[in-house]
Amino acid sequence: MAEAHEYLREQVARAESEAQEWAEIAKALRKLQGKIGNGGGKAVAPTVRSTSLQGLSAPAAAEAVLRDAGKPLHLKDIMARMEAREFQIKDRVKMYATLYTGMSRQKKRFQKLGKGRFKLAKQQPTSQQLKVE
Protein backbone atom coordinates (compact mmCIF):
# COMPACT_ATOMS: atom_id res chain seq x y z
CA MET A 1 0.00 0.00 0.00
CA ALA A 2 2.84 2.39 0.82
CA GLU A 3 4.40 1.67 -2.56
CA ALA A 4 1.16 2.61 -4.31
CA HIS A 5 0.98 5.89 -2.39
CA GLU A 6 4.59 6.68 -3.23
CA TYR A 7 3.97 5.88 -6.89
CA LEU A 8 0.93 8.18 -6.95
CA ARG A 9 2.90 10.98 -5.27
CA GLU A 10 5.60 10.63 -7.95
CA GLN A 11 2.99 10.74 -10.72
CA VAL A 12 1.36 13.86 -9.26
CA ALA A 13 4.76 15.56 -8.90
CA ARG A 14 5.63 14.67 -12.50
CA ALA A 15 2.28 15.99 -13.77
CA GLU A 16 2.69 19.25 -11.83
CA SER A 17 6.19 19.64 -13.23
CA GLU A 18 4.94 19.08 -16.79
CA ALA A 19 2.13 21.59 -16.30
CA GLN A 20 4.65 24.18 -15.12
CA GLU A 21 6.86 23.47 -18.15
CA TRP A 22 3.90 23.92 -20.53
CA ALA A 23 2.97 27.20 -18.84
CA GLU A 24 6.54 28.44 -19.31
CA ILE A 25 6.50 27.36 -22.96
CA ALA A 26 3.21 29.18 -23.54
CA LYS A 27 4.63 32.31 -21.89
CA ALA A 28 7.76 32.17 -24.07
CA LEU A 29 5.65 31.68 -27.21
CA ARG A 30 3.50 34.70 -26.37
CA LYS A 31 6.66 36.76 -25.88
CA LEU A 32 8.07 35.58 -29.23
CA GLN A 33 4.80 36.31 -31.00
CA GLY A 34 5.01 39.88 -29.73
CA LYS A 35 8.58 40.31 -30.99
CA ILE A 36 7.77 38.89 -34.39
CA GLY A 37 4.64 41.06 -34.62
CA ASN A 38 6.61 44.34 -34.76
CA GLY A 39 9.69 43.27 -36.70
CA GLY A 40 11.86 42.03 -33.85
CA GLY A 41 11.77 45.20 -31.72
CA LYS A 42 10.31 45.44 -28.25
CA ALA A 43 7.69 42.90 -27.39
CA VAL A 44 4.13 44.00 -28.06
CA ALA A 45 0.87 42.53 -26.89
CA PRO A 46 0.68 38.87 -27.95
CA THR A 47 -1.66 37.89 -30.75
CA VAL A 48 -3.34 35.38 -28.45
CA ARG A 49 -6.36 37.05 -26.94
CA SER A 50 -6.35 37.28 -23.19
CA THR A 51 -10.08 36.69 -22.82
CA SER A 52 -10.76 33.82 -20.48
CA LEU A 53 -12.23 30.54 -21.69
CA GLN A 54 -13.30 29.49 -18.20
CA GLY A 55 -16.76 27.97 -18.08
CA LEU A 56 -16.77 26.84 -21.72
CA SER A 57 -16.84 23.23 -22.86
CA ALA A 58 -13.66 21.92 -24.45
CA PRO A 59 -15.08 22.00 -28.02
CA ALA A 60 -16.45 25.52 -27.48
CA ALA A 61 -13.06 26.68 -26.18
CA ALA A 62 -11.31 25.05 -29.16
CA GLU A 63 -13.76 26.79 -31.50
CA ALA A 64 -13.01 30.17 -29.87
CA VAL A 65 -9.25 29.57 -30.23
CA LEU A 66 -9.58 28.62 -33.91
CA ARG A 67 -11.86 31.59 -34.59
CA ASP A 68 -9.37 33.99 -33.00
CA ALA A 69 -6.41 32.40 -34.80
CA GLY A 70 -8.13 32.69 -38.16
CA LYS A 71 -6.14 29.76 -39.52
CA PRO A 72 -5.87 25.98 -39.06
CA LEU A 73 -3.96 24.81 -35.99
CA HIS A 74 -2.55 21.56 -34.68
CA LEU A 75 -4.35 20.19 -31.64
CA LYS A 76 -1.26 20.77 -29.45
CA ASP A 77 -1.31 24.45 -30.42
CA ILE A 78 -5.04 24.66 -29.71
CA MET A 79 -4.49 23.19 -26.24
CA ALA A 80 -1.58 25.54 -25.52
CA ARG A 81 -3.69 28.55 -26.50
CA MET A 82 -6.59 27.25 -24.41
CA GLU A 83 -4.30 27.02 -21.37
CA ALA A 84 -2.92 30.49 -22.07
CA ARG A 85 -6.50 31.74 -21.89
CA GLU A 86 -7.12 30.10 -18.49
CA PHE A 87 -8.88 26.93 -19.65
CA GLN A 88 -8.27 24.24 -17.03
CA ILE A 89 -6.59 21.12 -18.43
CA LYS A 90 -6.05 18.59 -15.66
CA ASP A 91 -5.00 15.58 -17.74
CA ARG A 92 -3.28 16.51 -21.03
CA VAL A 93 -3.52 13.04 -22.59
CA LYS A 94 -7.20 12.68 -21.78
CA MET A 95 -7.97 16.23 -22.99
CA TYR A 96 -6.06 15.60 -26.25
CA ALA A 97 -8.06 12.43 -26.87
CA THR A 98 -11.34 14.13 -25.92
CA LEU A 99 -10.72 17.10 -28.22
CA TYR A 100 -9.47 14.93 -31.09
CA THR A 101 -12.50 12.66 -30.95
CA GLY A 102 -15.00 15.46 -30.40
CA MET A 103 -13.60 17.69 -33.12
CA SER A 104 -13.41 14.79 -35.58
CA ARG A 105 -17.08 13.96 -35.01
CA GLN A 106 -18.44 17.52 -35.13
CA LYS A 107 -18.10 17.97 -38.89
CA LYS A 108 -20.46 20.96 -39.04
CA ARG A 109 -18.21 22.81 -36.60
CA PHE A 110 -14.68 21.58 -37.38
CA GLN A 111 -12.85 20.23 -40.40
CA LYS A 112 -9.94 17.83 -40.01
CA LEU A 113 -7.04 18.68 -42.33
CA GLY A 114 -4.58 15.97 -41.38
CA LYS A 115 -2.96 14.36 -38.38
CA GLY A 116 -4.14 16.53 -35.51
CA ARG A 117 -4.72 19.66 -37.67
CA PHE A 118 -8.14 21.28 -37.55
CA LYS A 119 -9.87 24.40 -38.79
CA LEU A 120 -13.35 25.79 -38.39
CA ALA A 121 -15.66 24.28 -40.99
CA LYS A 122 -16.37 27.73 -42.46
CA GLN A 123 -12.72 28.88 -42.81
CA GLN A 124 -11.11 28.73 -46.26
CA PRO A 125 -7.41 27.75 -45.97
CA THR A 126 -4.74 29.30 -48.14
CA SER A 127 -2.41 27.04 -50.11
CA GLN A 128 0.37 27.71 -47.61
CA GLN A 129 -1.84 26.69 -44.65
CA LEU A 130 -2.62 23.33 -46.27
CA LYS A 131 1.04 22.26 -46.29
CA VAL A 132 1.68 19.54 -43.72
CA GLU A 133 4.34 20.49 -41.19
Secondary structure, 3 states (H helix, E strand, C coil): CHHHHHHHHHHHHHHHHHHHHHHHHHHHHHHHHHHHHCCCCCCCCCCCCCCCCCCCCHHHHHHHHHHHHCCCEEHHHHHHHHHHCCCCCCCHHHHHHHHHHHHHHCCCCEEEEECCEEEECCCCCCCCCCCCC
